[in-house]
Amino acid sequence: MDLSMKTHENIEYMIEAIKSKLRMASGAAMTATAFHTDQYDDIRDVYDIVMSKERLSISEVEALAQELGRLRHKA
C-alpha cells in the first residue's frame, strides 16, 4: 500500500488499521467515508503514531480516538 498518495482508498486503509490496532468498541461509528482527503495528513499522523507503538496506554487510546473524532466532525 502506497500511503504517499492522498486517496480515499488510503484513508479507508488507515482508518481500518487504526480501528483494529486500537480495538475500538465504537469502530463501526468510525467509517472512512466520514473523512475527506483534505484531512489526509492529519489522519496519516494518527496512523503513524498508532502503528509505531507496540502497545498504547488507555490515555493514549482515548487521546487518539478524540483526535479522530475531531477530524471526523470537520468532515
C-alpha positions in Angstrom: 0.0 0.0 0.0 1.5 3.3 -1.1 0.4 5.8 1.6 2.2 8.7 -0.1 -0.9 9.0 -2.3 -3.7 11.1 -0.8 -6.6 8.9 -1.9 -9.8 8.0 -0.2 -8.7 4.3 -0.5 -5.6 5.0 1.6 -7.8 6.9 4.2 -10.0 3.8 4.4 -7.0 1.5 4.8 -5.5 3.7 7.6 -8.8 4.1 9.4 -9.4 0.4 9.4 -5.8 -0.3 10.6 -6.2 2.3 13.4 -9.6 0.8 14.5 -8.1 -2.7 14.5 -4.9 -1.6 16.5 -6.9 0.4 19.0 -9.6 -2.3 19.3 -12.2 0.5 19.2 -15.5 -0.7 20.6 -17.2 2.1 18.6 -15.3 1.3 15.5 -18.5 0.9 13.5 -19.2 4.6 14.0 -15.8 5.5 12.7 -16.1 4.9 8.9 -13.6 6.1 6.3 -16.4 7.9 4.5 -16.6 10.4 7.4 -13.2 11.8 6.4 -12.1 13.9 3.5 -8.8 13.7 1.6 -8.2 17.3 2.9 -7.6 15.7 6.3 -5.2 13.1 4.8 -2.0 14.5 6.5 -3.7 14.6 10.0 -5.0 11.0 9.5 -1.6 9.9 8.4 -0.1 11.4 11.5 -2.5 9.4 13.7 -1.9 6.3 11.7 1.9 6.7 12.0 1.7 7.1 15.8 -0.6 4.1 16.3 1.4 1.8 14.1 4.8 2.9 15.6 3.8 1.7 19.1 3.6 -1.9 20.2 1.2 -1.0 23.0 -0.9 2.0 23.8 -2.0 3.2 27.2 -5.6 3.8 27.9 -5.0 7.6 27.9 -3.2 7.3 24.5 -6.1 5.4 23.0 -8.6 8.0 24.4 -6.5 10.9 23.0 -6.2 9.3 19.6 -9.9 8.4 19.5 -10.7 12.1 20.4 -8.4 13.3 17.6 -10.1 11.0 15.1 -13.5 12.3 16.3 -12.4 15.9 15.9 -11.3 15.2 12.4 -14.5 13.3 11.6 -16.6 16.2 12.8 -14.9 18.5 10.5 -15.8 16.3 7.6 
